[in-house]
């Protein structure tokens, strides 16, 4: 948060605003030097991979716009960081209960990406 100047930002309860539809041509283009977009998305990707799987969908979506980010994309990155600030006390816990069973779920959309009409799928396994 400090690296991107967001330590004093307000918190939000979800990593992505469902009313905002990100696309390649949404909003005004920003100068790459003005916002460290790729660096921020890279940091979020590391967190999503290592300890915060709850942000992996939105980080994957934001990574699509790394070549030409717009103001709306940077606002979405800031929202994820505000969500991380709100959920800073959330952690993954693995118990040693012997009655654990593996359960999997998956979901997908059909041509949900606006520009190229690509589908997105995801899955989660619970133990």
N, C-alpha and C positions, 0 to 999 in steps of 0.2 A: 504494500500500500504506500509506503514511504517513497519507494523508488519512482512511483508515478504521481506523487503529490496528492494522494487520496486519503491520507490518514485522518483528516477531519471531515470526511464526507459522511452523509447520512446513510443509514442502513436500509435495505429492502428485504422482503421476505421470500422473494423468488429470484432465481438467476436470470430469467428472461421474461420480458414483458410480452404477454400473449397477444396484445393488440398491435404490436410492431411487427411488420412483415419485412424482413431484410431482403434486399436484392442488390444486385451489382450497380444499379443505377439509382439507388435511393439517396436523395439528398445531395448536398454539395461536396465535391471532392476536397480532401484536406491535404496540406503539404506534409510529406513524409517526415520532415524534420520537426514539425509542430507537435505531432503525437507519435510516441514510440509504439505504434500499433503492433508490428510484428513481434517486438520484444515482449509486449504485454500478453499477446496471445500465446507466445512460447512459454512464458511463465505459467499461464493458466493451464496450458497443455501438460506441463510437468506436474502440476498439482492434481489435475484430473487423472493422470496415469498413476501417480504414486499414492495419493491419499484421499482424493475427493472425487469419486466416480459420479457424484450427483451433478457435477458441472460438465461432464464429458460431452453431452449432446450440444449444449450451447457453445462450448469451445470448438467443437468440430464445425459447427455452423459459422462461427466467426472466422475460423481459419480459411474458409472459402474466399474471403474478401481481402486477403493479405496483400495482394498485388495492387489494388486500387481502393483503399479504404475511404469511406466517406464519414462525415460527421456523425451520422446515425450509427455507424458501426463502432466508432469510438465510444459513443454513449452506451452502447450495448456492452462493450468491454468494461466500462466503468461500473455498469450495473452488476456484472458478475463479481467484481471486486467488492462492491457494497454488500452483496449477498454473502460473500466470504467473511466479511467483517461481522455481519449479523449472526452467522453460524460458526463463529470461531471456536465455540466450545463443543461443536459436534465432532464425534470421532467414530471410527470403526471399532467394534468390539467383537472378538471371537472368543466364545466360551468353550469349555471342554465337555459340554453335554453330550453324552453318548447316543442320545436319541435324534441327533441331527440327520436330516435327509436332504438330499440335493433336489431342488426345485428350480425349473427354468421357465422364463417367460420371454416372449419376443413380440415385436410389433413393427409395423412399417406403414409408410404412407405411399400413395401412388402419385408419382410426378409432383412432389411437394415443392421442389426447388423451382422458383419462378422462371429463371433465365433459361436453363437447359432442360427443364422438365425431368430432372433426375429424381428417383425415389430414395428415401432414407429408411434404413432399418436399424433396429437396435435390439439388444437382448440383455438379460440380467439373470444370473444364477444365484440362488440363495442357499446357504448351508446352515 
